[in-house]
Amino acid sequence: MGWAGERHLKCYLGLPNVEVVALAGLEEPRLHELGQRYGVPNLHRDYVDLVARDDLDAISICAPNHLHAPVAIAALESGKHVLCEKPLARTGAEAEEIVRTARETGRVVHIAFTQRERGDVQVLKRHILNGNLGRIYHVKATWMRRNGIPGMGSWFTNKEMAGGGPLIDLGVHMIDMALFLMDEPEIESVSCATYAELGPQGRGGRGDGKTIVGDAYEVEDLATAFIRVSGGATLNLEAGWAAYRESSDDFGLTLYGTDGGAEMRVRNYGTQDTVRIYTDVDGVPAVVVPEIEPREGHLAVVRRFVETIRSGEWHGQVGEEGLRRARIIDACYISALEQREISLDIHPGSR
Ligand SMILES: NC(=O)c1ccc[n+]([C@@H]2O[C@H](COP(=O)([O-])OP(=O)(O)OC[C@H]3O[C@@H](n4cnc5c(N)ncnc54)[C@H](O)[C@@H]3O)[C@@H](O)[C@H]2O)c1
């Protein structure tokens, strides 16, 4: 029933022939407010009662990260398809269990990797597929905020509930966008460092009124990683909720290819004028500024989820991309803890 949950709700209700049967969430007043505003007839406090219903085809998971695996597994085991918010789970081991259950039950697991659905990322993808950038050999992916720790003292800053800080929260989007644009290369190794400098001092919070679960700041507030992928290409990642920098919430990608390069700069979730493509025209450096149509990520994800279920053709759509990203993040946290590069051809296992 947070921001993500309401987005899912609005997207389902905007699609033809989709009925939202029930909602679950802990905050009673919010539950009733949402039920009334969107005309959802059945309201449950705990997810367990919602998942137990036998009149649902599918569920969306928009709860804190520690609940993604238990809710997904319970839903799949009772025959429901699952759309899970990112990250798929706190660890690779949890994500693996979800994927295995989806395979065993023959159900769909999709993940709300919403940022890759943006108009600018899709335009970049088309340029890459058309060969305009040649072979991409280095990518920089960054998401940085000045004061953007979500819910200081809420599940977001609790290690057990969130699984990590900005790396698992924002970094997972950046890893997803980068790997999507790089055509899903194999990951060979990661070297990562994490920092917790502002959060533990009570600085960098966004004050967004989430339920408080404790006062300790237990996760990183900045992470940086160097990732080697198959074919010799590399990815530089940076994800921070809080740092002394300009007062904005910015993400972006830099791509260097053998025949062209690209920059995507998104400031405060803007959608206009975000992409530059660098190339040569007749041997002279040229800049292409594509016109981008804004595209709402959640709507694209929810629509595809519904269409996939309707089509009856969902073989193999069991959330493997979410598992791959969870394994990379596992390896990043191990690398940061052990202060060394982690090779991914050795299964990093669970944290
Ligand atoms: N794709 C995106 O752009 C995007 C954006 C924001 C959040 N998210 C993801 O969505 C998820 C939720 O984030 P949020 O910011 O909306 O969090 P939030 O804290 O605002 O909301 C979480 C909701 O989960 C509910 N909940 C907790 N325990 C429950 C239980 N036992 N049974 C039923 N409901 C329970 C709470 O009542 C609350 O309504 C996270 O995994 C986050 O990473 C994704």
PDBQT file of the ligand as one rigid body, heavy atoms in Angstrom, charges set to zero:
ROOT
HETATM    1  N1  LIG A 401       9.831  -0.250  -9.228  1.00  0.00    +0.000 N 
HETATM    2  C1  LIG A 401       9.840   0.886  -8.560  1.00  0.00    +0.000 C 
HETATM    3  O1  LIG A 401      10.001   1.947  -9.153  1.00  0.00    +0.000 OA
HETATM    4  C2  LIG A 401       9.635   0.890  -7.062  1.00  0.00    +0.000 A 
HETATM    5  C3  LIG A 401       9.398   2.091  -6.402  1.00  0.00    +0.000 A 
HETATM    6  C4  LIG A 401       9.200   2.061  -5.027  1.00  0.00    +0.000 A 
HETATM    7  C5  LIG A 401       9.258   0.857  -4.340  1.00  0.00    +0.000 A 
HETATM    8  N2  LIG A 401       9.512  -0.290  -5.000  1.00  0.00    +0.000 N 
HETATM    9  C6  LIG A 401       9.570  -1.583  -4.284  1.00  0.00    +0.000 C 
HETATM   10  O2  LIG A 401       8.274  -1.853  -3.747  1.00  0.00    +0.000 OA
HETATM   11  C7  LIG A 401       8.375  -2.495  -2.489  1.00  0.00    +0.000 C 
HETATM   12  C8  LIG A 401       7.626  -1.664  -1.454  1.00  0.00    +0.000 C 
HETATM   13  O3  LIG A 401       8.213  -0.382  -1.362  1.00  0.00    +0.000 OA
HETATM   14  P1  LIG A 401       7.362   0.872  -0.818  1.00  0.00    +0.000 P 
HETATM   15  O4  LIG A 401       8.248   2.068  -0.912  1.00  0.00    +0.000 OA
HETATM   16  O5  LIG A 401       6.048   0.919  -1.500  1.00  0.00    +0.000 OA
HETATM   17  O6  LIG A 401       7.221   0.438   0.712  1.00  0.00    +0.000 OA
HETATM   18  P2  LIG A 401       6.218   0.935   1.837  1.00  0.00    +0.000 P 
HETATM   19  O7  LIG A 401       6.885   0.696   3.140  1.00  0.00    +0.000 OA
HETATM   20  O8  LIG A 401       5.733   2.311   1.519  1.00  0.00    +0.000 OA
HETATM   21  O9  LIG A 401       4.981  -0.045   1.693  1.00  0.00    +0.000 OA
HETATM   22  C9  LIG A 401       5.072  -1.402   2.028  1.00  0.00    +0.000 C 
HETATM   23  C10 LIG A 401       3.691  -1.964   2.277  1.00  0.00    +0.000 C 
HETATM   24  O10 LIG A 401       3.835  -3.344   2.640  1.00  0.00    +0.000 OA
HETATM   25  C11 LIG A 401       2.849  -3.628   3.598  1.00  0.00    +0.000 C 
HETATM   26  N3  LIG A 401       3.146  -4.810   4.394  1.00  0.00    +0.000 N 
HETATM   27  C12 LIG A 401       4.168  -5.001   5.270  1.00  0.00    +0.000 A 
HETATM   28  N4  LIG A 401       4.049  -6.206   5.863  1.00  0.00    +0.000 NA
HETATM   29  C13 LIG A 401       2.934  -6.792   5.359  1.00  0.00    +0.000 A 
HETATM   30  C14 LIG A 401       2.263  -8.019   5.588  1.00  0.00    +0.000 A 
HETATM   31  N5  LIG A 401       2.707  -8.925   6.478  1.00  0.00    +0.000 N 
HETATM   32  N6  LIG A 401       1.138  -8.286   4.889  1.00  0.00    +0.000 NA
HETATM   33  C15 LIG A 401       0.665  -7.380   4.014  1.00  0.00    +0.000 A 
HETATM   34  N7  LIG A 401       1.235  -6.199   3.765  1.00  0.00    +0.000 NA
HETATM   35  C16 LIG A 401       2.375  -5.901   4.426  1.00  0.00    +0.000 A 
HETATM   36  C17 LIG A 401       2.784  -2.396   4.460  1.00  0.00    +0.000 C 
HETATM   37  O11 LIG A 401       1.572  -2.366   5.150  1.00  0.00    +0.000 OA
HETATM   38  C18 LIG A 401       2.941  -1.276   3.419  1.00  0.00    +0.000 C 
HETATM   39  O12 LIG A 401       1.675  -0.849   2.992  1.00  0.00    +0.000 OA
HETATM   40  C19 LIG A 401       9.882  -2.630  -2.211  1.00  0.00    +0.000 C 
HETATM   41  O13 LIG A 401      10.303  -3.907  -2.553  1.00  0.00    +0.000 OA
HETATM   42  C20 LIG A 401      10.519  -1.588  -3.112  1.00  0.00    +0.000 C 
HETATM   43  O14 LIG A 401      11.823  -1.950  -3.505  1.00  0.00    +0.000 OA
HETATM   44  C21 LIG A 401       9.698  -0.288  -6.342  1.00  0.00    +0.000 A 
ENDROOT
TORSDOF 0
